[in-house]
């Protein structure tokens, strides 16, 4: 999953959503925006949406050391 090239904007959007969720402040609008970004990236890259979503969550929630 780590070989997916994610746009920086999508990573930042997921990071914002994850931080909001941790604070108990995730809104349906932000969650929908993330899902729309994931779907668009999956379609553009020819990958399965679930693969894209899991890869994105992995790099945001479990970053490699030094990133």
N, CA, C and O atoms as a DFTB+ gen file, in Angstrom:
268 C
 N C O
     1  1       0.804      -1.199       0.000
     2  2       0.000       0.000       0.000
     3  2       0.845       1.261       0.000
     4  3       0.404       2.305      -0.481
     5  1       2.025       1.178       0.521
     6  2       2.850       2.362       0.641
     7  2       3.378       2.855      -0.701
     8  3       3.963       3.935      -0.775
     9  1       3.176       2.068      -1.772
    10  2       3.669       2.491      -3.076
    11  2       2.668       3.354      -3.837
    12  3       2.928       3.734      -4.978
    13  1       1.532       3.667      -3.226
    14  2       0.556       4.559      -3.844
    15  2       1.057       5.989      -3.691
    16  3       1.463       6.398      -2.603
    17  1       1.028       6.742      -4.777
    18  2       1.463       8.130      -4.746
    19  2       0.247       9.017      -4.466
    20  3      -0.540       9.305      -5.368
    21  1       0.103       9.441      -3.217
    22  2      -1.039      10.261      -2.816
    23  2      -0.737      11.738      -3.013
    24  3       0.369      12.186      -2.713
    25  1      -1.706      12.506      -3.513
    26  2      -1.525      13.957      -3.575
    27  2      -1.412      14.519      -2.151
    28  3      -2.100      14.060      -1.239
    29  1      -0.558      15.492      -1.976
    30  2      -0.351      16.090      -0.656
    31  2      -1.658      16.625      -0.070
    32  3      -1.873      16.558       1.140
    33  1      -2.530      17.156      -0.935
    34  2      -3.808      17.706      -0.452
    35  2      -4.677      16.616       0.168
    36  3      -5.349      16.853       1.172
    37  1      -4.667      15.425      -0.424
    38  2      -5.467      14.327       0.106
    39  2      -4.907      13.840       1.432
    40  3      -5.664      13.519       2.347
    41  1      -3.601      13.785       1.540
    42  2      -2.967      13.377       2.802
    43  2      -3.312      14.383       3.896
    44  3      -3.660      13.994       5.010
    45  1      -3.217      15.654       3.587
    46  2      -3.536      16.689       4.586
    47  2      -5.010      16.654       4.973
    48  3      -5.354      16.870       6.135
    49  1      -5.872      16.385       4.010
    50  2      -7.305      16.286       4.293
    51  2      -7.577      15.115       5.230
    52  3      -8.328      15.257       6.195
    53  1      -6.978      13.969       4.956
    54  2      -7.143      12.802       5.833
    55  2      -6.552      13.085       7.211
    56  3      -7.126      12.691       8.226
    57  1      -5.415      13.762       7.250
    58  2      -4.794      14.100       8.535
    59  2      -5.723      15.013       9.355
    60  3      -5.877      14.827      10.562
    61  1      -6.327      15.981       8.696
    62  2      -7.264      16.876       9.387
    63  2      -8.468      16.111       9.921
    64  3      -8.922      16.349      11.040
    65  1      -8.976      15.197       9.116
    66  2     -10.129      14.399       9.541
    67  2      -9.759      13.493      10.711
    68  3     -10.536      13.356      11.656
    69  1      -8.592      12.878      10.657
    70  2      -8.144      11.998      11.737
    71  2      -7.981      12.790      13.031
    72  3      -8.407      12.337      14.093
    73  1      -7.368      13.967      12.949
    74  2      -7.193      14.800      14.142
    75  2      -8.539      15.248      14.695
    76  3      -8.734      15.266      15.910
    77  1      -9.466      15.610      13.819
    78  2     -10.806      16.011      14.258
    79  2     -11.511      14.837      14.933
    80  3     -12.177      15.025      15.951
    81  1     -11.377      13.647      14.392
    82  2     -11.997      12.463      14.990
    83  2     -11.425      12.190      16.375
    84  3     -12.157      11.821      17.292
    85  1     -10.122      12.371      16.525
    86  2      -9.490      12.155      17.823
    87  2     -10.004      13.132      18.878
    88  3     -10.052      12.811      20.065
    89  1     -10.382      14.315      18.435
    90  2     -10.935      15.327      19.355
    91  2     -12.441      15.182      19.516
    92  3     -13.045      15.897      20.316
    93  1     -13.059      14.272      18.771
    94  2     -14.505      14.111      18.805
    95  2     -15.225      15.195      18.024
    96  3     -16.381      15.503      18.314
    97  1     -14.547      15.783      17.026
    98  2     -15.100      16.913      16.289
    99  2     -15.228      16.661      14.784
   100  3     -15.396      17.605      14.012
   101  1     -15.150      15.407      14.364
   102  2     -15.267      15.103      12.939
   103  2     -16.694      15.375      12.478
   104  3     -17.652      14.862      13.056
   105  1     -16.823      16.177      11.443
   106  2     -18.146      16.504      10.912
   107  2     -18.470      15.597       9.723
   108  3     -17.565      15.086       9.063
   109  1     -19.750      15.402       9.457
   110  2     -20.138      14.621       8.283
   111  2     -19.610      15.256       6.991
   112  3     -19.282      14.548       6.040
   113  1     -19.531      16.562       6.960
   114  2     -19.040      17.256       5.774
   115  2     -17.564      16.945       5.516
   116  3     -17.174      16.689       4.377
   117  1     -16.751      16.964       6.561
   118  2     -15.337      16.664       6.405
   119  2     -15.145      15.199       6.025
   120  3     -14.326      14.884       5.161
   121  1     -15.889      14.309       6.659
   122  2     -15.799      12.888       6.323
   123  2     -16.189      12.656       4.866
   124  3     -15.547      11.869       4.170
   125  1     -17.229      13.330       4.406
   126  2     -17.663      13.195       3.012
   127  2     -16.618      13.751       2.054
   128  3     -16.416      13.202       0.971
   129  1     -15.959      14.827       2.440
   130  2     -14.919      15.415       1.603
   131  2     -13.742      14.447       1.451
   132  3     -13.187      14.300       0.362
   133  1     -13.370      13.795       2.545
   134  2     -12.292      12.806       2.484
   135  2     -12.693      11.649       1.581
   136  3     -11.909      11.224       0.732
   137  1     -13.902      11.139       1.756
   138  2     -14.349      10.018       0.934
   139  2     -14.405      10.389      -0.551
   140  3     -14.064       9.578      -1.412
   141  1     -14.829      11.597      -0.838
   142  2     -14.860      12.047      -2.234
   143  2     -13.449      12.105      -2.807
   144  3     -13.232      11.733      -3.960
   145  1     -12.493      12.569      -2.012
   146  2     -11.106      12.621      -2.452
   147  2     -10.531      11.236      -2.687
   148  3      -9.799      11.009      -3.650
   149  1     -10.868      10.319      -1.803
   150  2     -10.404       8.933      -1.947
   151  2     -10.977       8.316      -3.216
   152  3     -10.257       7.684      -3.988
   153  1     -12.272       8.504      -3.427
   154  2     -12.930       7.954      -4.609
   155  2     -12.337       8.539      -5.885
   156  3     -12.069       7.807      -6.838
   157  1     -12.132       9.845      -5.909
   158  2     -11.558      10.495      -7.090
   159  2     -10.146       9.981      -7.370
   160  3      -9.794       9.719      -8.520
   161  1      -9.340       9.836      -6.317
   162  2      -7.973       9.348      -6.507
   163  2      -7.981       7.900      -6.988
   164  3      -7.181       7.527      -7.846
   165  1      -8.872       7.092      -6.446
   166  2      -8.968       5.695      -6.871
   167  2      -9.342       5.607      -8.348
   168  3      -8.749       4.833      -9.100
   169  1     -10.320       6.398      -8.756
   170  2     -10.740       6.386     -10.158
   171  2      -9.625       6.871     -11.076
   172  3      -9.395       6.289     -12.136
   173  1      -8.940       7.924     -10.679
   174  2      -7.876       8.502     -11.506
   175  2      -6.675       7.565     -11.626
   176  3      -5.999       7.543     -12.654
   177  1      -6.414       6.795     -10.574
   178  2      -5.241       5.931     -10.577
   179  2      -5.554       4.502     -11.001
   180  3      -4.645       3.690     -11.173
   181  1      -6.838       4.192     -11.171
   182  2      -7.222       2.846     -11.571
   183  2      -7.116       1.818     -10.458
   184  3      -7.006       0.621     -10.721
   185  1      -7.149       2.283      -9.222
   186  2      -7.051       1.394      -8.073
   187  2      -8.403       1.229      -7.411
   188  3      -9.299       2.053      -7.593
   189  1      -8.546       0.175      -6.651
   190  2      -9.745      -0.065      -5.863
   191  2      -9.844       0.997      -4.769
   192  3      -8.840       1.327      -4.139
   193  1     -11.036       1.533      -4.539
   194  2     -11.230       2.581      -3.538
   195  2     -10.820       2.126      -2.144
   196  3     -10.247       2.905      -1.382
   197  1     -11.102       0.897      -1.810
   198  2     -10.751       0.397      -0.477
   199  2      -9.235       0.312      -0.291
   200  3      -8.724       0.583       0.795
   201  1      -8.525      -0.059      -1.340
   202  2      -7.063      -0.109      -1.285
   203  2      -6.494       1.288      -1.073
   204  3      -5.566       1.481      -0.287
   205  1      -7.060       2.256      -1.783
   206  2      -6.623       3.642      -1.632
   207  2      -6.910       4.134      -0.213
   208  3      -6.051       4.749       0.420
   209  1      -8.103       3.866       0.276
   210  2      -8.466       4.320       1.618
   211  2      -7.562       3.711       2.684
   212  3      -7.100       4.418       3.580
   213  1      -7.307       2.419       2.599
   214  2      -6.457       1.775       3.601
   215  2      -5.019       2.293       3.521
   216  3      -4.376       2.491       4.551
   217  1      -4.515       2.512       2.312
   218  2      -3.171       3.056       2.165
   219  2      -3.060       4.457       2.736
   220  3      -2.070       4.798       3.382
   221  1      -4.077       5.264       2.495
   222  2      -4.080       6.630       3.010
   223  2      -4.141       6.641       4.532
   224  3      -3.401       7.378       5.184
   225  1      -5.018       5.828       5.090
   226  2      -5.116       5.756       6.551
   227  2      -3.797       5.283       7.163
   228  3      -3.383       5.766       8.217
   229  1      -3.147       4.341       6.494
   230  2      -1.882       3.820       7.019
   231  2      -0.822       4.913       7.092
   232  3      -0.143       5.043       8.110
   233  1      -0.669       5.701       6.026
   234  2       0.393       6.704       6.066
   235  2       0.076       7.849       7.018
   236  3       0.987       8.500       7.530
   237  1      -1.212       8.103       7.262
   238  2      -1.579       9.173       8.204
   239  2      -1.499       8.681       9.640
   240  3      -0.971       9.373      10.511
   241  1      -2.019       7.497       9.884
   242  2      -2.109       6.999      11.255
   243  2      -0.857       6.270      11.732
   244  3      -0.600       6.197      12.934
   245  1      -0.084       5.735      10.806
   246  2       1.119       4.980      11.156
   247  2       2.259       5.378      10.229
   248  3       2.741       4.559       9.446
   249  1       2.695       6.639      10.315
   250  2       3.734       7.102       9.394
   251  2       5.062       6.396       9.610
   252  3       5.400       5.970      10.715
   253  1       5.798       6.290       8.518
   254  2       7.151       5.735       8.588
   255  2       8.020       6.689       9.410
   256  3       7.808       7.900       9.357
   257  1       8.974       6.183      10.153
   258  2       9.877       7.071      10.904
   259  2      10.549       8.075       9.967
   260  3      11.017       7.716       8.886
   261  1      10.588       9.309      10.389
   262  2      11.230      10.354       9.608
   263  2      10.314      11.024       8.610
   264  3      10.770      11.843       7.812
   265  1       8.992      10.688       8.634
   266  2       8.061      11.358       7.709
   267  2       7.117      12.252       8.448
   268  3       6.266      12.895       7.832
